[in-house]
Amino acid sequence: MAKFKLGETVQLRSGGPEMTVINVIEKANPGQWKMYVLRWLAENPAVETWYQTQWFEGATLKKEVFIELALDSAEME
């Protein structure tokens, strides 16, 4: 089960900008991400969930995919 939800604000554990989760990609149900998941699993077969995130760097919209273990919630609890 995914730790983060769509729209949740996250941050890399090592720091960096706050990012918004825009896709939750699960090994058990990769959907359109199937080819990516197969490649990512070759690199780290223990990973179950990936998150596509987006954020702004100045006026430029950036997007990237991260594994769950690399992220922490950036939302106030």
Secondary structure, 3 states (H helix, E strand, C coil): CCCCCCCCEEEECCCCCCEEEEEEEECCECHHHHHHHHHHHHHCCCCCEEEEEEEEECCEEEEEEEEHHHEEECCCC
